[in-house]
Amino acid sequence: MPRPIQDRCRNHLLSILIPDDFALLRQHLDIGPLAVSEVLIAADTAIPRVWFVEQGIVSIIAASADAGQIELGLVGREGMVGVPVLLDAGLACPLKSGPP
């Protein structure tokens, strides 16, 4: 997969990084599409990676007591999916993340 170039990044977090910091991340970044309804992080599982959204939105969803779903938030080009990894909050994620 191709590696992103910082001045072409549409994700705000990646675009405002200091170039030296972006260079450290670049080797770990891949560019790829997400499918509609694709689950990026399943509830109560390890977070396999983080996603920096370049276009579209990703829903953060929790299961409700009646087996329904509740949308807790949205992530777009301004953010990333998988924040618990950065917060060193462990790898277990009680929420599901994916396109709405």
N, C-alpha and C positions, 0 to 999 in steps of 0.2 A: 504494500500500500504506500502511496505517496506521503511524504512528511510535509506538514504545513510550513509556510513561510510567514513570519510574524506580521509583516505589513499587509498581508492579504487575509489575515484572520478576521472573521466577523464576530467572534466571541469577544466580548468586552474584557473579560479577565485576561485572556491571552494577549490581546492587543495592547494592554497597558503595562505588561510586565517589563521590567528592565531587560534589555536585550541579552545580557549575560545569563539572567535567570531563564529566559525563554530558551536559550541555547541548551541549558541543562535539561529542560523538559522535552525539547524537540525530538530527541532520539526515542522517546517513549510515546509520542503522539502518532496516531493514525487518523487518516481522513476516511470517513465512510458514511453511507446513508443509514438511516434508521427506518424500519418498516412501521407503518401505522399499527398500533396496538402491540408493538413489540415490548416485552417486559425487560427492562434493563437490569433491575435488581428485584429479585423475588423477595417477598416478605420472609423474615426470619432466616435469611441466608447470608453467607459471607459476601461482601461487596467485591466483585471480581476486578473492577477497574472504575475509573471515574470518566464522565463524559462532559466535554465542553461543547455546549450546544451552539451550532453555527447558524441554524435557521430552524424555524418552527418552535414548538413548545413541548415540554415533557411534563406530565402530571405526576405529583407525589400523592399516592393513594393509600388509605388505611382501610382495613376491613371493619365494618360496623358490627355491633352485637347481633343484628338480625341477618347476618350473612350478606349484607349489601356492601357497598363501597362508599367511602367519603373522600372527596378530593380535598387535600390539605393545602396544596400549593401548586404553583406552576414555575417552571424554569425555562428561560429562553436564552437569547444571546448574551444576556447580562451575567449569567451564572454558570454553574456546573451541577451535575448530578453525582452524588456520592460524597457529599460534604462530611459525613461522619468519619471518613478516612483521614481527612485533614485535621479534624478535631481530636484525633486519637481516641475516639469513643468506642473502640473495638470494631470488629468486622461484622458483627451481627446487625442486621437492619430489620426493624419490625415493620417497615413500610414497603410498598411496591412502587416502583418508578417505571414509567413508560409513557409513550405518546398518548394523549387523551383520546 
